[in-house]
Amino acid sequence: YWSCNAATASASATATTTTTTTTTTTTTTTTTTTTSTTTTTTTTSTTTTTTTTTTTTTTTTTTTTTTTTTTTTTTTSTTTTSTTTTSTTTTTTTTTTTTTTTTTTTTTTTTTTTTTTTSTITTSTTTATTTFTTTTTTTTTTTTTTTTTTTTTTTTSTTTTTTTTTTSTTTTATTCPLCVPACVRASDGLICQEDFRRCVYYWLKQTMKPVSAFIIVDVQNDFITGSMSLLKCPAGQDGEEVIPVINNLLDTVPFDLIVYTKDWHPEDHISFVENVTQRPLTRNCKVKAEDAKVYDVVEFDGPPRTEQKLWPKHCVTNTWGSELHPDLKIAKNAQFVNKGHHSEVDSYSAFWDNNKLSQTELVKILAKHKVTDVFVCGVAYDICVGYTAFHSLEHGFRTILVEDACRGVDVKAIEETKQKLLDSGAIIVKSSQVNAIVTGEDRPTPLGLQTAKNVALARELVNRGIVK
């Protein structure tokens, strides 16, 4: 995660070409003579050559070429032919002529190049020896030279190898997409000390030592067996089934904070179908007040103009229906958040009302406890639970929805909510997975990525002066 640098090395073969080079190496002089003809040397050189060849056939060709040319071109080439096999003495003579050969090399290089090229291409995979053998007598001469080159290469070879490395060190710095984009990086593309410190404190700290909050949404009498029982809703799900799952989590998982939310409506609340005639509807509203029924969507003229889905009267302040279900365990030191207590606006989310005109105290509670991870469950999945989870993500909390501890109103809406949450960065788990995530035994990758995004967003807000 910390190396923001993707280094791309130039083909090492290219570097080898440099070796060619120098085949100036008059190395021939040294020579090839050096009995480099000696098969042994050849073998060694061959190895080096082969390596080069493998990487870039063309390059190798060039290498061989220059070298080959050196000896081949020389008229001595012909003579050398005999020399190579016959004796070292003759070679000595060649040495004398060497100076000339070197000069000639520059000139006649082209011709030999062609020949060598063919050989190299043909035997690029095989040992260099084979290549030499395959070639004409002149090539043999080349052998000498090649050997020489090899010799030189041997000497330079090391250098060449180094050179290769050096050449390959031509790096291209690219920014790692996972690193905090708002941080200022060093010019070399590597993460600087300050960035590293921030990442450890703001990113790794959240990942290694998360602080968890368990938000239990609206497990109230009216949603379980009362006026808005989920059993009466289109999906026909039983809200009471979430209670044993939630109780088990409360007993077995060491959450750092537990929060219970409650719908808490006044008698004249805008969402009640019984109150639809109390407020004027817009002219464009497709439903007339006298015809409105549960689940219809109407538009009140306001102010503010408000689109509202109509529900049966439910969870009226201080009534039996607004109380938490008696079978639900209440954790020690738990926090409670009431929502929807404004007559003119509904509030599905435990963070904001539906028009985002006002917030509840939930975000302050979570911030006070330094919460990083929010686990959400309760009823209804596709309404209050879903909205709470979405707003949790918006506030920058890593958000986990406990699916088997939720029940909803409409099957299609439940699936849509699930997909939107996943697309937004939340993860959806079973209750059996929660303990491992809370204790840090399991660190889901999406949570790490979400942390990085949160840190990046925070840095951006700070840099723009929106947050201090």
KAZINOR-V790931 format. One record per pair of residues at least 12 apart in sequence whose ideal C-beta (glycine too) atoms are under 8 Angstrom apart, sorted by the first residue. I is the first residue (numbers start at 1). J is the second residue. If there is no record, write none. Layout:
# KAZINOR-V790931
i;j
I;J
I;J
This chain:
# KAZINOR-V790931
i;j
1;176
1;178
1;179
1;199
2;179
2;191
2;196
2;199
3;176
3;190
3;191
4;173
4;174
4;175
4;176
4;179
4;185
4;189
4;190
4;191
5;171
5;173
5;174
5;176
5;188
5;189
5;190
6;172
6;173
6;174
6;176
7;169
7;171
7;172
7;173
8;171
8;172
9;168
9;169
9;170
9;171
10;167
10;168
10;170
11;55
11;56
11;59
11;168
12;55
12;164
12;165
12;167
12;168
13;52
13;55
13;56
13;59
13;60
13;164
14;56
14;59
14;167
15;160
15;163
15;164
15;165
15;166
15;167
15;168
16;51
16;52
16;55
16;56
16;59
16;60
16;63
16;160
16;163
16;164
17;56
17;59
17;62
17;63
18;160
18;163
18;167
19;52
19;63
19;149
19;152
19;153
19;156
19;157
19;159
19;160
19;163
20;59
20;62
20;63
20;65
20;66
20;67
20;149
21;63
21;66
21;156
22;152
22;156
23;63
23;66
23;67
23;70
23;145
23;149
23;152
24;66
25;67
25;148
25;149
25;152
25;153
25;156
26;70
26;98
26;102
27;67
27;148
27;149
27;151
27;152
27;153
27;155
27;156
28;67
28;70
28;71
28;98
28;101
28;102
28;105
28;144
28;145
28;148
28;149
28;152
29;95
29;98
29;99
29;101
29;102
29;148
30;148
30;151
30;152
31;91
31;95
31;98
31;148
31;151
32;71
32;144
32;145
32;146
32;147
32;148
32;149
32;151
33;88
33;91
33;92
33;94
33;95
33;144
33;148
34;147
34;148
34;151
35;88
35;91
36;144
36;147
36;148
36;150
36;151
37;84
37;91
37;143
37;144
37;147
38;147
39;129
41;147
41;150
41;151
41;154
42;128
42;129
42;132
42;143
42;146
42;147
42;150
43;127
43;129
44;150
44;154
45;128
45;146
45;147
45;149
45;150
45;151
45;153
45;154
45;157
46;127
46;128
46;129
46;150
47;127
47;128
48;150
48;153
48;154
48;157
48;160
49;63
49;64
49;128
49;146
49;149
49;150
49;153
50;124
50;125
50;126
50;127
50;128
53;120
53;124
53;125
53;128
54;124
54;125
57;120
57;121
57;124
60;120
60;124
61;113
61;116
61;117
61;120
61;121
62;113
63;149
64;116
64;117
64;119
64;120
64;131
64;142
64;146
64;149
65;109
65;112
65;113
65;116
65;117
66;105
66;109
66;113
66;149
67;142
67;145
67;146
67;148
67;149
68;112
68;113
68;115
68;116
68;139
68;141
68;142
68;145
68;146
69;105
69;108
69;109
69;110
69;111
69;112
69;113
69;145
70;101
70;102
70;105
70;109
70;145
70;148
71;101
71;141
71;142
71;144
71;145
71;148
72;108
72;111
72;112
72;115
72;138
72;139
72;141
72;142
72;145
73;101
73;104
73;105
73;107
73;108
73;109
73;111
73;112
74;97
74;100
74;101
74;104
74;105
74;108
75;104
76;94
76;97
76;100
76;101
77;138
77;141
78;137
78;138
79;94
80;94
80;141
80;144
81;137
81;138
81;140
81;141
83;144
84;140
84;141
84;143
84;144
85;140
91;144
112;138
112;142
115;135
115;136
115;138
115;139
115;142
116;135
116;139
116;142
119;131
119;132
119;134
119;135
119;139
122;134
128;146
128;150
132;146
173;188
173;189
173;190
174;189
175;189
178;449
178;452
179;191
179;195
179;199
179;452
180;195
180;198
180;199
180;203
180;452
180;455
180;456
180;459
181;456
182;456
182;459
182;460
182;463
183;195
183;198
183;199
183;459
198;455
198;459
199;455
202;455
202;458
203;451
203;452
203;455
206;372
206;398
206;451
206;454
207;443
207;447
207;448
207;451
208;440
209;440
210;372
210;373
210;398
210;437
210;438
210;440
211;256
211;257
211;369
211;370
211;371
211;372
211;373
212;255
212;256
212;257
212;371
212;372
212;373
212;374
212;375
212;438
213;255
213;256
213;257
213;258
213;259
213;366
213;369
213;371
213;373
213;374
213;375
213;397
214;249
214;250
214;253
214;255
214;257
214;258
214;259
214;375
214;377
215;259
215;261
215;350
215;362
215;374
215;375
215;376
215;377
215;378
215;388
215;392
216;246
216;258
216;259
216;260
216;261
216;328
216;377
216;378
217;261
217;350
217;376
217;377
217;378
217;379
217;384
217;385
217;388
218;261
218;262
218;263
218;315
218;378
218;379
218;380
218;384
218;385
219;239
219;242
219;243
219;246
219;260
219;324
219;325
219;328
219;378
219;379
220;262
220;263
220;315
220;321
220;322
220;323
220;324
220;325
221;320
221;321
221;322
221;323
221;324
221;325
222;263
222;314
222;315
222;321
222;322
223;239
223;263
223;314
223;315
223;379
223;380
224;239
224;240
224;243
224;325
224;379
225;240
226;314
226;320
226;321
227;312
227;313
227;314
227;321
228;311
228;312
228;314
228;315
230;379
230;380
230;407
230;408
230;409
233;380
233;408
233;409
233;410
234;409
234;410
234;411
235;407
235;408
235;409
235;410
235;411
235;414
237;407
237;408
238;407
239;379
239;380
239;407
240;325
240;327
241;407
242;377
242;378
242;379
242;405
242;406
242;407
243;325
243;327
243;328
245;377
245;402
245;404
245;405
245;431
246;328
246;329
246;377
246;378
246;405
247;327
247;328
247;329
248;431
249;377
249;402
249;405
249;431
249;434
250;329
250;331
251;329
252;435
253;434
253;435
253;438
254;438
254;439
255;375
255;438
256;369
256;371
257;335
257;365
257;366
257;369
257;371
258;331
258;333
258;334
258;335
259;334
259;335
259;336
259;337
259;350
259;362
259;365
259;366
260;324
260;330
260;334
260;335
260;336
260;337
261;336
261;337
261;338
261;339
261;350
261;362
261;378
261;384
261;388
262;315
262;322
262;324
262;336
262;337
262;338
262;339
263;314
263;315
263;322
263;339
263;340
263;384
264;315
264;317
264;322
264;338
264;339
264;340
264;341
265;314
265;315
265;316
265;317
265;322
265;340
265;341
266;316
266;317
266;341
266;343
267;316
267;317
268;343
269;313
269;316
269;340
269;343
269;346
270;300
270;306
270;308
270;343
270;344
270;345
270;346
271;308
271;309
271;310
271;311
271;340
271;346
272;310
272;311
272;312
272;313
272;314
273;292
273;293
273;294
273;296
273;310
273;311
273;312
273;313
274;312
274;313
276;289
276;292
276;298
276;310
277;289
277;290
279;300
279;301
280;300
280;301
281;298
281;299
281;300
281;301
282;299
282;300
282;301
282;305
284;299
285;298
285;299
292;310
293;310
294;310
294;311
294;312
295;309
295;310
295;311
296;309
296;310
297;309
297;310
298;310
302;344
304;344
304;345
304;355
304;357
306;344
306;345
306;354
306;355
308;346
315;340
317;341
335;365
337;350
337;360
337;361
337;362
337;365
338;360
339;353
339;360
340;353
342;358
345;357
347;360
348;383
348;384
348;386
348;387
348;388
349;384
349;387
349;388
349;390
349;391
350;362
350;384
350;388
350;391
351;363
351;388
351;391
351;392
351;394
351;395
352;391
363;395
366;395
366;397
371;397
372;397
372;398
372;451
373;397
373;398
373;399
373;400
373;437
373;438
373;447
374;389
374;392
374;397
374;398
374;399
374;400
375;400
375;401
375;402
375;434
375;438
376;388
376;389
376;392
376;399
376;400
376;401
376;402
377;401
377;402
377;405
377;406
378;405
378;406
379;406
379;407
379;408
380;406
380;407
380;408
380;409
381;406
381;407
381;408
381;409
381;414
381;417
382;408
382;409
382;410
382;413
382;414
382;416
382;417
383;408
383;409
383;413
385;401
385;406
385;408
386;417
386;420
386;421
389;401
389;421
389;426
390;420
390;421
390;424
392;426
393;421
393;424
393;425
393;426
393;450
396;454
396;457
396;458
398;447
398;450
398;451
398;454
399;421
399;425
399;426
399;427
399;450
400;426
400;427
400;428
400;429
400;434
400;437
400;447
401;418
401;421
401;426
401;427
401;428
401;429
402;429
402;430
402;431
402;434
403;418
403;428
403;429
403;430
404;430
404;431
405;431
425;446
425;449
425;450
425;453
427;444
427;446
427;447
